[in-house]
């Protein structure tokens, strides 16, 4: 594809800030979702700070040649929960988050050293286009459910009581559901999506560079209109925006950094706990390594530069690994390259690493600014769901573009692609105790094995 800004280009300062805000909006929802899911007092603003620091570390190690943002990794949610579950106190759990991230980062460092010594030729043989293409596609397709789920949500969460039959008796179950009309939420989300698409396709040069900002703002404005009407008429079904996020906030706030909390639990750490944390984190790092390869193959195809060769896979691994350590020290969450960031680069045509640096700095700064964080938290899920339909779709299409270059008339390639797509879309997850291999990693591993098996006779024919 044709890029408006290449990796080395530097937009004007005003444009740079706007582009950075767009990148930030693209990755923020997922980045702050991880600490919210893990709980135990983890703070979303600290996670944003950690993501910013981790990204700057990544940019440094990759010699400012890879235009991708690092955010909180969903793959480590189970590991993070295990760190708290096995700790004597919450403070000790925070120390466990840092210890675990260090172990995970060390896995990346070791793999980086191996790659440095052995080169990356084996990667291309192990993961050719018929393996990487469908894997990238399922990264996007695997997020489709999240986008649609968000598209149907919005407004305030209210308690809902339902009756179910359990062991022959009628039992009441309570759950939290959205107060807004589902069809109204879908309408507002799709409105934001349509505006995003129109800006990207028919907008002038400037609008094409910021379609997500325009789409999110348009969707937010539509939701605000219905919310005001709902407040005026007392109709809760029209209230799509929860403005309570803005109540009682100051101008500035100090994030609850992980290392500050962890210092309180140092005395409660022993060898057994460190061992259990290492066991919870290190295997997951190997799984995320597979996704690391897929993400960098994807962004390489967009910028038409093989990042595995320049600056080199060993550098991207070090940037990801050390960046995860740095991010966890501040925010508790190990980081990983974000598909949302890659998709934003693809759709906007802006691959400027200067934009990624500005985004990282902005993430650090806004973690201290309460109103901006409150605004982001108040963006209705339906709006983000609508815009993410485009983001996640572009990730999937990027993978399918790679598959286009594969000879699918060859049954060996056809079976490889088929196995990956069905395993990934079907959600094949493998659990080994506390260790979980995600559907993306499982599909990739299966694809590698199938491809090697079906091409095993190639060497014999050439001999």
C-alpha positions in Angstrom: 0.0 0.0 0.0 1.0 3.6 -0.5 2.1 5.3 2.7 1.6 9.1 3.3 4.3 9.1 5.9 7.1 6.5 6.0 8.9 5.3 9.1 11.6 8.0 9.0 9.2 10.9 8.1 8.3 13.4 10.8 4.9 15.2 10.5 4.6 18.9 11.6 4.2 19.3 15.3 0.4 20.1 15.2 -0.3 17.1 13.0 2.0 14.9 15.1 -0.1 15.6 18.2 -3.4 14.8 16.4 -1.9 11.5 14.9 -0.6 10.6 18.4 -4.1 11.1 19.9 -5.6 8.8 17.2 -3.0 6.1 18.0 -3.8 6.5 21.6 -7.5 6.1 21.1 -6.9 3.0 19.0 -5.0 1.2 21.7 -6.3 2.7 25.0 -9.4 0.6 25.5 -7.5 -2.6 25.4 -4.6 -1.2 27.4 -6.7 -0.1 30.3 -8.9 -3.2 30.2 -6.2 -5.6 31.4 -5.7 -4.0 34.9 -9.5 -3.7 35.2 -9.9 -7.4 34.6 -7.1 -8.4 37.0 -8.4 -6.1 39.7 -6.7 -6.1 43.1 -6.4 -2.4 43.0 -4.4 -2.2 39.8 -4.8 1.3 38.3 -5.5 2.0 34.6 -3.6 5.2 34.6 -0.5 3.4 35.8 -1.0 0.8 33.0 -1.1 3.7 30.5 2.2 5.1 32.0 3.8 1.7 31.8 2.7 1.2 28.1 4.2 4.6 27.2 7.5 3.7 28.9 7.6 0.2 27.4 7.0 1.7 23.9 9.8 4.1 24.2 12.1 1.2 25.3 10.9 -0.7 22.2 11.6 2.2 19.9 15.1 2.5 21.4 16.0 -1.1 20.8 14.5 -1.2 17.3 16.5 1.9 16.3 13.2 3.7 15.6 12.4 1.6 12.6 9.3 -0.2 13.7 6.1 1.9 13.9 4.0 0.0 16.5 2.8 0.7 20.0 3.2 -1.7 22.9 0.2 -2.1 25.2 -1.0 -4.3 28.1 -0.9 -8.0 27.1 -4.1 -10.0 27.5 -2.1 -13.2 27.3 -0.6 -12.6 30.8 -4.0 -12.0 32.6 -3.9 -15.5 34.0 -0.3 -15.1 35.1 -1.0 -11.8 36.8 -4.0 -13.2 38.6 -1.9 -16.2 39.7 0.7 -13.7 41.1 -2.0 -12.2 43.4 -3.6 -15.5 44.2 -0.3 -17.0 45.5 0.8 -14.0 47.4 0.6 -13.5 51.2 -0.8 -9.9 50.7 -1.9 -7.7 47.9 1.4 -5.8 48.2 3.4 -9.0 47.8 1.2 -9.7 44.7 2.4 -6.4 43.2 6.0 -7.5 43.7 5.0 -10.7 42.0 3.8 -8.7 39.0 7.3 -7.3 38.6 9.1 -10.6 39.3 6.9 -12.3 36.7 7.5 -9.7 34.1 11.3 -9.9 34.6 11.1 -13.7 34.0 9.0 -13.3 30.9 11.4 -10.6 29.6 14.3 -12.9 30.2 12.7 -15.5 28.0 12.7 -12.9 25.2 16.3 -12.0 25.9 17.4 -15.6 25.6 15.5 -16.1 22.4 17.0 -12.9 21.1 20.5 -14.1 21.7 19.7 -17.4 19.9 18.3 -15.5 17.0 21.4 -13.2 16.9 23.6 -16.3 16.7 21.5 -18.4 14.4 20.0 -15.7 12.2 16.3 -15.5 11.0 16.5 -17.8 8.0 14.9 -20.6 10.0 12.0 -18.4 10.8 11.1 -18.0 7.1 11.4 -21.7 6.6 9.4 -22.5 9.8 6.8 -19.8 9.2 6.3 -19.2 5.4 3.4 -17.1 4.0 0.9 -20.1 4.2 1.5 -20.2 7.9 1.9 -16.5 8.9 -0.9 -15.2 6.5 -3.8 -17.1 8.1 -2.3 -16.6 11.6 -2.4 -12.8 11.1 -5.9 -13.1 9.7 -7.2 -15.0 12.8 -5.7 -12.3 15.1 -8.2 -9.9 13.6 -11.0 -12.4 13.3 -10.5 -13.5 16.9 -11.2 -10.0 18.0 -14.5 -9.8 15.9 -16.5 -11.1 18.9 -15.2 -8.4 21.1 -16.0 -5.7 18.6 -19.6 -6.9 18.1 -20.1 -7.4 21.8 -19.0 -3.8 22.4 -21.2 -2.6 19.5 -24.3 -3.9 21.3 -23.3 -2.2 24.6 -23.5 1.3 26.0 -24.9 3.4 28.7 -25.1 2.6 32.4 -24.8 -0.9 33.9 -27.9 -1.8 35.9 -28.7 -4.9 37.9 -30.9 -7.5 36.1 -32.6 -10.4 37.9 -33.5 -13.6 36.0 -34.9 -16.9 37.1 -33.3 -20.3 36.2 -34.0 -23.9 37.2 -31.1 -25.4 39.1 -31.3 -28.9 40.7 -35.1 -28.9 40.2 -35.6 -25.6 42.0 -36.2 -22.0 40.7 -33.2 -19.9 41.5 -32.8 -16.1 41.0 -29.6 -14.9 39.3 -28.4 -11.3 39.2 -26.2 -9.8 36.5 -25.2 -6.4 35.2 -26.6 -5.4 31.8 -26.6 -2.2 29.8 -29.5 0.2 30.4 -29.4 1.5 26.8 -31.6 0.2 23.9 -29.4 -2.3 22.1 -30.6 -1.1 18.6 -29.8 2.5 19.5 -26.3 1.4 20.6 -25.8 -0.4 17.4 -27.0 2.6 15.4 -24.5 5.0 17.1 -21.6 2.5 16.8 -22.3 2.0 13.1 -22.7 5.8 12.7 -19.1 6.1 14.0 -17.9 3.3 11.7 -19.5 4.9 8.6 -18.0 8.3 9.4 -14.6 6.6 9.8 -14.9 4.9 6.4 -16.2 8.0 4.6 -13.2 10.0 6.0 -10.8 7.3 5.0 -12.1 6.9 1.5 -13.5 10.3 0.5 -11.8 12.7 2.8 -9.0 15.1 1.9 -5.4 14.3 2.7 -5.7 15.5 6.3 -9.0 13.7 7.0 -7.6 10.4 5.6 -4.8 10.5 8.2 -7.2 10.8 11.2 -10.3 8.8 10.3 -10.5 7.2 13.7 -10.6 10.5 15.7 -13.3 11.8 13.4 -15.3 8.6 13.7 -15.0 8.4 17.5 -15.9 12.0 18.0 -18.9 11.7 15.6 -20.1 8.6 17.4 -19.6 10.2 20.8 -21.5 13.3 19.7 -24.5 11.2 18.5 -24.5 9.3 21.8 -24.3 12.6 23.7 -27.4 13.9 21.8 -29.5 10.8 22.7 -28.2 10.9 26.3 -29.3 14.6 26.7 -32.7 13.7 25.4 -32.8 10.7 27.7 -31.9 12.8 30.8 -34.5 15.5 29.8 -37.3 12.9 29.3 -36.3 10.5 32.0 -35.8 7.6 29.5 -32.9 5.5 30.7 -32.9 3.6 27.4 -31.5 6.7 25.6 -28.7 7.3 28.1 -25.7 5.9 26.1 -23.0 7.9 28.0 -22.2 7.5 31.6 -21.1 11.0 32.7 -20.4 9.8 36.2 -16.8 9.3 35.1 -16.4 13.0 35.3 -17.8 13.4 38.9 -15.4 14.4 41.6 -12.3 14.3 39.5 -9.5 16.9 39.9 -7.2 18.2 37.2 -4.2 16.1 38.0 -3.8 12.7 39.7 -0.7 10.6 40.6 -0.9 7.0 39.2 -0.5 4.2 41.7 2.8 2.8 40.3 3.4 -0.9 40.8 6.9 -0.6 42.2 5.7 1.7 45.0 3.1 -0.8 46.1 5.6 -3.7 45.6 8.1 -2.2 48.0 5.6 -2.8 50.8 5.5 -6.5 50.2 9.2 -7.3 49.7 9.6 -8.9 53.1 6.8 -11.4 52.3 8.5 -12.8 49.2 10.2 -16.3 49.5 11.7 -18.7 47.1 8.6 -20.9 46.7 6.5 -17.8 45.7 9.2 -16.7 43.2 9.2 -20.2 41.7 5.5 -20.3 41.3 5.4 -16.8 39.6 8.2 -17.9 37.2 6.2 -21.0 36.3 3.1 -18.8 35.7 4.9 -16.3 33.4 7.7 -18.0 31.5 5.6 -20.5 29.4 3.3 -17.7 28.4 6.2 -15.7 27.1 7.0 -18.5 24.6 3.4 -18.4 23.5 3.5 -14.6 23.0 6.7 -15.0 21.0 4.6 -16.7 18.3 2.3 -13.7 18.2 5.3 -11.4 18.2 6.5 -13.0 14.9 3.0 -12.7 13.4 2.6 -9.0 14.3 6.0 -8.1 12.9 5.4 -10.0 9.7 2.2 -8.1 9.4 3.7 -4.6 10.0 6.6 -5.6 7.7 4.2 -6.2 4.8 2.6 -2.8 5.4 5.8 -0.8 5.4 7.4 -3.0 2.8 10.5 -3.6 5.0 11.3 -6.9 6.6 11.7 -5.9 10.3 12.9 -9.4 11.1 16.0 -8.6 9.1 16.3 -4.8 9.7 16.6 -3.8 12.5 16.4 -7.6 13.2 14.3 -10.0 15.1 16.7 -10.0 18.0 16.2 -6.3 18.4 12.4 -6.4 18.2 12.5 -9.2 20.8 14.7 -7.3 23.1 12.6 -4.2 22.7 9.4 -6.2 23.5 11.0 -8.1 26.4 12.8 -5.2 28.1 9.8 -3.0 27.3 7.6 -5.4 29.1 9.8 -5.3 32.1 9.8 -1.5 32.2 6.1 -1.4 31.6 5.4 -3.8 34.5 7.6 -1.9 36.9 5.3 1.1 36.5 1.9 -0.4 35.5 2.1 -4.0 36.5 1.2 -5.3 33.0 3.7 -6.9 30.6 3.4 -5.3 27.2 3.1 -6.6 23.7 2.9 -5.2 20.2 -0.7 -4.2 19.4 -2.6 -5.2 16.4 -4.8 -2.2 16.8 -1.7 0.0 16.4 -0.7 -1.9 13.3 -4.2 -1.5 11.8 -4.2 2.2 12.5 -0.9 2.5 10.6 -2.4 0.5 7.7 -5.7 2.5 7.4 -4.2 6.0 8.0 -1.1 5.4 5.8 1.0 6.9 8.6 4.0 4.7 9.5 6.0 7.5 11.1 7.9 6.3 14.1 7.8 9.9 15.4 4.1 9.4 15.8 4.6 6.3 17.9 7.1 8.2 20.1 4.7 11.1 20.4 1.9 8.6 21.4 4.1 7.0 24.0 4.9 10.4 25.5 1.3 11.4 25.4 0.3 8.1 27.2 2.8 9.0 29.9 1.5 12.6 30.3 -2.2 11.9 30.2 -1.9 9.3 32.9 -1.5 12.3 35.2 -4.5 14.2 33.7 -7.8 13.1 35.2 -10.2 14.7 32.7 -8.7 13.1 29.7 -8.7 9.7 31.3 -12.3 10.3 32.4 -13.3 11.2 28.8 -11.7 8.0 27.4 -13.5 5.9 30.0 -16.8 7.6 29.2 -16.6 6.8 25.5 -19.5 4.3 25.0 -18.5 0.8 24.2 -20.8 0.8 21.1 -18.7 3.6 19.6 -15.4 1.8 20.2 -17.0 -1.4 18.9 -18.1 0.3 15.7 -14.7 1.8 15.0 -12.9 -1.5 16.0 -14.9 -3.3 13.3 -12.6 -1.4 10.9 -9.5 -1.9 13.0 -9.9 -5.6 13.5 -11.1 -6.1 10.0 -7.9 -4.5 8.6 -5.8 -6.9 10.7 -7.7 -9.9 9.2 -7.4 -8.5 5.6 -3.7 -7.9 6.0 -3.3 -11.7 6.7 -5.6 -12.6 3.8 -3.4 -10.5 1.5 -0.4 -12.7 2.4 -2.5 -15.8 1.6 -3.3 -14.3 -1.8 0.4 -14.9 -2.7 0.2 -18.6 -1.7 -0.5 -21.3 -4.3 -3.7 -22.7 -2.9 -4.0 -25.1 -5.8 -1.3 -27.1 -3.9 -3.1 -29.2 -1.4 -0.2 -29.0 1.0 -0.7 -25.2 1.3 -4.5 -25.6 1.3 -4.5 -28.0 4.3 -2.0 -25.7 6.2 -4.2 -22.6 5.7 -7.4 -24.5 6.5 -6.0 -26.0 9.7 -4.9 -22.6 11.0 -8.1 -20.8 10.1 -10.4 -23.4 11.7 -8.4 -23.8 14.8 -8.1 -20.1 15.3 -11.6 -19.0 14.5 -13.0 -22.1 16.3 -11.1 -21.0 19.5 -8.9 -24.0 20.0 -7.3 -23.3 23.4 -5.0 -25.8 25.2 -4.8 -25.7 29.0 -1.9 -27.3 30.9 -2.7 -26.6 34.5 -2.2 -22.9 35.0 -0.6 -22.5 31.6 -2.9 -21.6 28.7 -1.9 -21.6 25.1 -4.2 -19.1 23.3 -6.1 -20.0 20.2 -3.8 -17.8 18.0 -0.7 -19.5 19.4 -2.3 -23.0 19.1 -3.4 -22.4 15.5 0.1 -21.1 14.6 1.8 -24.2 16.2 -0.6 -26.5 14.5 0.0 -24.7 11.2 3.8 -25.1 11.6 3.5 -28.8 12.3 1.1 -29.4 9.4 3.3 -27.5 7.0 6.4 -29.3 8.1 4.7 -32.7 7.8 3.2 -32.1 4.3 6.5 -30.6 3.0 8.7 -33.3 4.6 9.1 -34.9 1.2 10.5 -31.8 -0.5 14.1 -32.4 0.5 13.9 -36.0 -0.7 12.7 -34.9 -4.1 15.5 -32.4 -4.3 18.1 -34.8 -3.2 
